[in-house]
């Protein structure tokens, strides 16, 4: 089911979201100081290409907190708001609810990316 969900996600806007994260990563990586923030954007772009079957686990320490504060002020709030707005619009229809939930997952990661880990869910059949 995750394969079908990820395919539909890409067709109906996931590729566009991943491209936006990739462009933001390029903008952050222009300077040497911004490279750690750019790497987080590239991590987002990779997750945005196939979000079904993955879970975000928060974590981190003091260095992550400092990096998250800088991130939150510059990129975190606008990107999280765009994912929340898109998720709300998708949840207006029954078919869009799974895709809206993925946008909410991306919005929570957009607020605090440093220290968070992306885990692949394994299902035992």
QUIKA-V235712 format. One record per backbone hydrogen bond with DSSP energy under -1.0 kcal/mol. NH is the residue of the N-H (numbers start at 1). CO is the residue of the C=O. If there is no record, write none. Layout:
# QUIKA-V235712
nh=<NH | NH>
co=<CO | CO>
This chain:
# QUIKA-V235712
nh=<5 | 6 | 7 | 8 | 9 | 10 | 11 | 12 | 14 | 15 | 17 | 18 | 19 | 20 | 21 | 22 | 23 | 24 | 25 | 26 | 27 | 28 | 29 | 30 | 35 | 38 | 39 | 40 | 41 | 42 | 43 | 44 | 45 | 46 | 47 | 48 | 49 | 54 | 55 | 57 | 65 | 66 | 67 | 68 | 69 | 70 | 71 | 72 | 73 | 74 | 75 | 76 | 77 | 79 | 80 | 81 | 82 | 83 | 84 | 85 | 86 | 87 | 88 | 89 | 90 | 91 | 92 | 93 | 100 | 101 | 102 | 103 | 104 | 105 | 106 | 107 | 108 | 109 | 110 | 111 | 112 | 116 | 117 | 119 | 121>
co=<1 | 2 | 3 | 4 | 5 | 6 | 7 | 8 | 9 | 10 | 13 | 14 | 15 | 16 | 17 | 18 | 19 | 20 | 21 | 22 | 23 | 24 | 25 | 27 | 32 | 34 | 35 | 36 | 37 | 38 | 39 | 40 | 41 | 42 | 43 | 44 | 45 | 51 | 119 | 117 | 61 | 62 | 63 | 64 | 65 | 66 | 67 | 68 | 69 | 70 | 71 | 71 | 72 | 75 | 76 | 77 | 78 | 79 | 80 | 81 | 82 | 83 | 84 | 85 | 86 | 87 | 89 | 90 | 96 | 97 | 98 | 99 | 100 | 101 | 102 | 103 | 104 | 105 | 106 | 107 | 108 | 113 | 57 | 55 | 53>
